[in-house]
Amino acid sequence: MANVTKKDLVGAVAETAGVTKAQAAKAVNAFVDTIIGSLKKKKKVTLIGFGTFSVKARKARRGINPKTKEPIKIPAKKVPHFSASKKLKEAVAKK
């Protein structure tokens, strides 16, 4: 099973929307940039029927370097998070 690349996504959007690949690429890039910009501003992005993009804070913690087996400190950081909607979960679960 092959992964869907951005190029594949642009092609599918162009075909489905009946627009050129250049126009579809602009739309896909604008969509991604808008989500990134909103997350940078600590805003959630909710797409009804698809899911919610948000930012989660991870606490600092201790870990182990797998190569040296030495303990290391892993600093706190913010990470992007996606929570799938019920509709998306059900669509993926269908056989």
C-alpha positions as CSV (number, residue, x, y, z in Angstrom):
1,M,0.0,0.0,0.0
2,A,1.6,3.3,-1.1
3,N,1.3,6.5,0.8
4,V,-0.5,9.5,-0.6
5,T,2.0,12.4,-1.3
6,K,1.3,16.1,-1.5
7,K,1.6,15.7,-5.3
8,D,-1.1,13.0,-5.3
9,L,-3.3,15.1,-3.1
10,V,-3.0,18.1,-5.4
11,G,-3.9,15.9,-8.4
12,A,-6.9,14.5,-6.6
13,V,-8.1,18.0,-5.6
14,A,-7.6,19.2,-9.1
15,E,-9.6,16.4,-10.6
16,T,-12.4,16.5,-8.0
17,A,-12.8,20.3,-8.1
18,G,-12.4,20.6,-11.8
19,V,-9.5,23.0,-11.5
20,T,-5.9,23.0,-12.8
21,K,-3.2,21.4,-10.8
22,A,-1.6,24.8,-10.3
23,Q,-4.9,26.1,-8.8
24,A,-5.2,23.0,-6.6
25,A,-1.6,23.4,-5.4
26,K,-2.3,26.9,-4.3
27,A,-5.4,25.8,-2.5
28,V,-3.7,22.9,-0.7
29,N,-0.7,25.1,0.2
30,A,-3.1,27.8,1.5
31,F,-5.0,25.2,3.6
32,V,-1.8,23.9,5.2
33,D,-0.4,27.4,5.8
34,T,-3.6,28.5,7.4
35,I,-3.6,25.5,9.8
36,I,0.1,26.1,10.7
37,G,-0.6,29.8,11.2
38,S,-3.6,29.1,13.5
39,L,-1.7,26.6,15.6
40,K,1.2,29.0,16.0
41,K,-1.3,31.5,17.4
42,K,-2.5,28.7,19.8
43,K,-5.9,28.5,18.0
44,K,-7.6,25.1,17.3
45,V,-8.8,24.3,13.8
46,T,-11.9,22.3,13.7
47,L,-13.2,20.7,10.4
48,I,-16.7,19.3,11.1
49,G,-16.8,15.7,10.0
50,F,-13.0,15.4,9.7
51,G,-11.3,16.4,13.0
52,T,-9.5,19.0,15.1
53,F,-6.0,20.2,14.9
54,S,-4.6,21.6,18.1
55,V,-1.3,22.2,20.1
56,K,-0.5,20.1,23.1
57,A,2.1,20.8,25.7
58,R,4.4,18.0,26.7
59,K,6.0,18.1,30.1
60,A,9.8,17.8,30.6
61,R,10.7,14.2,31.4
62,R,13.6,11.8,31.8
63,G,14.5,9.3,29.1
64,I,17.2,6.9,28.2
65,N,19.6,7.2,25.3
66,P,19.1,3.9,23.5
67,K,22.7,3.8,22.2
68,T,24.5,4.5,25.5
69,K,21.8,3.6,27.9
70,E,22.6,6.8,29.8
71,P,19.7,8.8,31.3
72,I,18.9,12.1,29.5
73,K,16.6,15.0,30.2
74,I,13.9,15.6,27.6
75,P,12.8,19.2,27.7
76,A,9.2,20.4,27.7
77,K,7.8,21.3,24.3
78,K,4.7,22.0,22.3
79,V,3.6,19.5,19.6
80,P,0.8,19.5,17.0
81,H,-2.0,17.1,17.7
82,F,-4.9,15.8,15.5
83,S,-8.1,14.3,16.9
84,A,-10.2,12.5,14.4
85,S,-14.0,13.2,14.3
86,K,-16.4,10.4,15.0
87,K,-17.4,10.5,11.3
88,L,-13.8,10.0,10.2
89,K,-13.2,7.2,12.7
90,E,-16.4,5.4,11.5
91,A,-15.4,5.8,7.8
92,V,-11.9,4.3,8.4
93,A,-13.3,1.5,10.5
94,K,-15.8,0.3,7.7
95,K,-14.7,-2.7,5.7
